[in-house]
Amino acid sequence: MFIWIGLIILLLISLILIGISTYVGWQLTHPKRKVLDDSPLNYGMHFEEISFRSRSKDVLIRGWFLKSPHRSDVPMTVIMAHGYSGTRLEKGLPALALAQSLVEAGYHVVMFDFRNSGQSEGHMTTVGYLEKQDVLGAIDWVKEHVPGKISLLGFSMGGSTAILAAADEKAVVGIIADSAFSQLSPYLRDNLPVWSNLPRFPFTPLILFILPRLIGINPRKVDSLASVDRVYPRPILFIHSKADTAIPWSNSYVMWAKHQDVFELWATDEGGHVGSYYMQPEAYRERVLAFLSKC
């Protein structure tokens, strides 16, 4: 009898752990949308509301086109890609302040919301797996509407996703990846408690077993470390704070180390996750503009 009671208790505990893991995994891929509570007008920039289909055609993506009024001998559009559960504003920087610097330097800028973020369609966030198609859709829009070269500037998830997209799109001449992860599957295995707020054991292995089957994605295919080989010899500037506890700076280091002849790495000493601009805005702008001028 005691054996049966023990088995029932064990079964109940297992069901509870599976239920918590499923719930948290679902919440992580369905984060609450954040509202757009800022505008380029507040930074003295005129803008055009734009919308386009993700290259996969399954969702409508919405964003802004900021056309630079300053003439450039080599026109270039910089497409900005925000981080997980955020919006085109990337409030931690803020992205609009950086966009203002780019526009003043003669670069056009596209800012957009990933699927399931801001004003874009979609009901699920896949941390790069499907978001790559959104970046490719933005590239398609620029190729159709704006002459000149195309560069990508991504933050956190957006940085990793920019690398994935550029590997599939030769029109991209350069990438700036701020606080990007190198490979989603091992990153989640090592760092999921940062996002789940649950103990590593037993929840991390449970979530990573349940979630791909629940939402139908394969995290192993979100592999920026492998994708940099297909971006090369095009340049990438990696920016990462050594104080980043959400995505360790070693993620950028291993990607930079694969092609040091054309890749650049700026490792800052403080600022935390996507915090280098906030701590050193002038140095950040100088690094970004110098890199873009070489693309």
N, C-alpha and C positions, 0 to 999 in steps of 0.2 A: 504493500500500500504506500509506504514512504517513497518507494522508487517512482510510482505513478505520480505522486504529488510533486516530487522533484522534477520529473519530466514536464509536467504541466506548467510549473513555475518557470522552467527553462524555456518552454515554448512561448509563454507570455512575455518573458523578457526579450526574447528574440523578435517577437512581433512588434513590441514597443520600439526596439532599436531600429528595425526596418522601417516602421512608420515614421519615426523622427527623421531618419536619413532621407526617406522619400520626400517628406514635406520640405525639409531644408533644401534638398537638391532642386525641387520644383521652384522654391522661392528664389534661389540663386539664378535660375534661368528665366524667371519672370519677375524681375525687379520692378518696383513701382516707378512709374515715369516721373521725371522731374520737369517742371514747367520752364518755359523760356521767359525769364523776367529781366532781360536786358536786350539792348538793341544797338546795332552799329551807329544809329543816329546819336546815341549818347557819347560816341567817340568821334563825332564829326565826319562820319563816313556815310555816303549814299550807298544804297544796296538795292538789289533786285531779288524778289522772292522767286525761287526756282523749285521745280520738282522734276523728278526723273525716276524711271524704273530701275531697280536693282538689275544687274546684268542677268540674274536668274529669272527676272520678270515677275516674281511672286509678290513683291511689295513695292509701294510707291514711297520714295524717299523725298523729303523736303529739306530745303536749305536756303542759303543766301549766296548770291554772287556779288562780290565787292570789286568793282572795276576801278583800277588805279587811274587817276586823272593825269598822272605823271608819265611822260613818254619814256619808253625804254628801247634801246637799240635791239635788244633780244627779248621780245615779250615772253613772259612766263606766267603761268597760273599755278599757284600753290594750293593744293587740296588738303584741308586739315581734317583729321580723323580723331574723334574724342575717345575717352576711356570708358570702361565698363560702367554701366548704369548711369552715365552722365548724359549730356547733351552737347550740341555744337558749341555751347558757351565755354565748356571746360573751365568751370568757375574757379578752380584752384589756381589758375595762372593769373588773371583771366585771359582766355584765348582772344577776346576782342582787342585787348591791349596789344598783344603780339601781332594780330592781324592789321591793326592800325600802322604798326611799324613797317610791315611788309608792303602795305598799300602806299605809304609815303615813300618807300624805296623804289616804287615803280612796278611792283608785282600785283597781279590780280589774285584774288583769294576766293576760294569756294569753301564754305562752312556748311556742314549738313549734319542731320541727326541719323544715327544708325537705326536700323529696324528696331522696333519695340522701344524707341527712345524719342523724347521730345515730341515733335509733330509728325514723325514718320509713321507709316503703317507697320503692322507686324505685332505678334504677340509673344515672341520668344527671343531671348538673347543667348547666343551660342559662343561668345567669347572668341570670335574670329572665324569660326567654321562657315557660317553663312554671311557674316559681315564682310568677308572678302568680296562677295558679289556686290555689296553696296558700294564699296570703294571703286570697283570696276564700273559700276553704273555711273558714278560721279566722273570717272575718266571719260566714259563715252559721251557724257553731256558736254564736257569741256572740248573734246575733239570735234563735236558737232557745232558748237557755238562760239568758241574762242580760239583764234589762231595763236600759235606759239607753242613753246615747250611746256611740259607738265612735270611738277615735282610734288612729292607727298610729304606731309608733316603730321606725324601721329603721336599720340600720347597714350602710354600704357597699352591697353588692348588695341587702341588705334595704331600704335607704332608697330606692333606685331602684325596686325592686319594689313598695314601698308606694305610691309615686306612681302607678305603672301600675295597681295594683289600685283605688286611690281614684278614678281617672278613670272606672272602670267601675262604681263602687258608691257611690251617693249617701248611704248610711247613715254613711259616714265623715265626721266633722265637722272633723277636723284631722289634720295629719301632722307628725311630726318626722323629718327625714332627716339623718342624721349621715354625712358623708363619701361621699355618693352620686355616681355618675357620671350625666351628662346624656343621653348617647346611646351605646349599646354599640358600634356599628360604628366610628364615628370614634375612640372611646376605645381600642378594641383596636388600631386602626391606628396610633395614636400611642404606646401604652403596653404592648403585648403583651410586649415583652422583660422587663418587670417580673415577669411571671408565667411565661413560657416559659424564661427564663434562656438564651435564644438570641440571636445577633445579629439586628438588625432586618432586614438584607438577607443572604440571600434568604428567611429563614424566615417573617417576619411576613406578606408577601403570599401565600406558599405556604400557610401555615396558614389564613389567612382565605379562601382560595379552596377549600381541601379540606374544612375542618371543616363548614361549613353543608351541603354535599352529603353528608358522611359521616353526620351525625346528624339531618339533616332539619329544621333550624331556620333562621330568617332573622334574623340579628342586627339588621337595620335596623328590625325591629318592636319592639325593646326601646328605646323612645324616650321617656324621661322628660321631655325638653325640650318635646316636643309635648304630652305628657299633662298638664303643669301647666295648660295652657289649659282643659282639661276639669275640672280640680280647682277652679280659680278660680270663684267668689270665696271658696271655703273656704280657711282659712289654712294655710300651711306654714312651719315653722321649719327653716331650713337651718343646720346646724352643720358647720364644716369648719376644719381646721387649715391654715394657710398653709405649714406645714412638711411637708404630706402629699406624699410622693414616689410613692405608689402610685396615687392618684387626685388629680390637681391640684385645688386649691380653686377654680379657675376654673370647674369643672363646676357647683358649687353657685351660683357667682356668676351665671352666665348664666341659670340657672333662676329665681333670686330676682329678677333684673333685669326679667323679663317682667311681673311684677305687684307692684311695690314697695309698692302701697297696702295690700295685705293680707299679703304674704309678709314674713318676717323672715330676716335673715342674721346669724349670729354667727360671725365669722371669728377664730379664735384664732391666736396667734403661734407656738405650739410644741405638740408632742405627737405629730406624725406621723399615720399613717393610723388613724382611729377612736381617736385618743389624747387628745382634749380632756377627756374625763371623768377619765382617769387623772391628767392634769396639774392639773385644776381641778375636783375633784369637787363641792365646795360650790357654786361658781358655776354648774356644769353643772346640778345639781339645781334651783337657783333659776330658771334659764332655762326648764327643762323644765316645772316646776310652774307658773310664771307663764303660760307659753303655754297649758298645758292648762286653767287656770282661765278663760281667755278663750274657749275653744272652746265 
